[in-house]
Amino acid sequence: MFSTHSFRSTWLEVDLTRLKENLKSIFTHANKKSMIAVVKADGYGHGAVEIARTLEQEGVSWFAVATLDEAIELRENGVRGDILVLGPVDHRWQREIINCGCVATVVSLAEAEHLSKTAVALDKSLRVHVKVDTGMGRFGILFEQAFSDISAMMELPGITVEGCFSHLPSADHDREFSEHQIQRMRNLRHDLEKKGVHIPFWHIANSEAVWNLSDAYGTDFTHIRPGISLYGVASVPFANVKTLMTLKTKIVQMKRLSQGSTVSYLRTYRVTMPKEWIAVLPIGYADAVPVVGSGTYEVVIRGKRYPQVGRVCMDSMMVSLGENKEGIREGEEVEIFGGEISLLEFAQKSQRIPYEVMCGVSKRVPRIYRGEEK
Ligand SMILES: *Cc1c(COP(=O)(O)O)cnc(C)c1O
């Protein structure tokens, strides 16, 4: 869990009202299909517990995380809904996954057999969703193998196969390939049902599939499984979602440098005007601002953009206010991204994808929640 305060003037505001609005937009677009909300990596950097709690209040009852630790954190903090652990869990921790009351992902018949043995030995039962690799080339039973392996899993004691899912690597760029993957899952479902094997839950739609591929939430699928669009990012202009994060800081020092002075490591920035006002901000690459974009970022003070200058440091960076500081003073609030400067613009300047920007706000930065239900 992220801290909600610190003794430093750098913070991340997370707007939970927008989360609720994004949820509504996705839900409406996907014809009110049930949702497994993806809150892995601490809710894409927003704070998994707060995100899941808010979504739960809005009626979401399924969550997905990457690791068992993330699932346990949600449970320990009062999230009651079903929690699917998407990633693999090593044999060493099979007892823990059986005992935590979550739903495990199974990626092979051998793993299912092992889990089955452990569950029987503990006199417990584990709910599982089977991951099928229809083209991601990552975790999962290869599509060709799925029918026979899943059929065999249905016979194993101690585990209940209650879901089957797959993942799309290119739902926004490659419609033909994605539709092919969707068709493979539909065929698998039909083949299993013809044989009398009924698995209740089927899901394949990540965020981009919700916007681009209506078959991914058609009648053969029971759930959608979006992540990034809940947090406000989508590739299509008609998607009515907005980002939740605003990263802010305050000026800690201002100084007037003379012509020829240089700013920060390696002295990449040199003052060329007779006098230049430089503001020092207590935020650096250990917080959220990658070095690679040094000298290309802008920040917003009193609604106006100012250029960041010189190398970004670990804990700080500098901004030029120009020859005349325009009345700006120490202690004034500065926006890094999330308002006037969109998360997407910041992503481009820092040479990252939006997912990385969200996950890239380090735990040193406290999260301040807006729009919380009291
Ligand atoms: C991360 C993830 C998602 C969510 O993807 P988005 O692109 O963020 O919507 C869905 N399914 C799986 C298996 C994932 O790993």
The ligand as a Gaussian input file, in Angstrom:
#p B3LYP/6-31G(d) Opt

LIG

0 1
 C       -2.613000      -6.595000     -17.627000
 C       -3.576000      -7.569000     -18.154000
 C       -4.857000      -7.169000     -18.566000
 C       -5.296000      -5.722000     -18.653000
 O       -4.749000      -5.150000     -19.822000
 P       -5.030000      -3.626000     -20.219000
 O       -4.325000      -3.454000     -21.497000
 O       -4.422000      -2.801000     -19.135000
 O       -6.492000      -3.443000     -20.306000
 C       -5.754000      -8.160000     -18.929000
 N       -5.383000      -9.464000     -18.919000
 C       -4.159000      -9.877000     -18.561000
 C       -3.821000     -11.323000     -18.591000
 C       -3.208000      -8.943000     -18.183000
 O       -1.980000      -9.354000     -17.833000

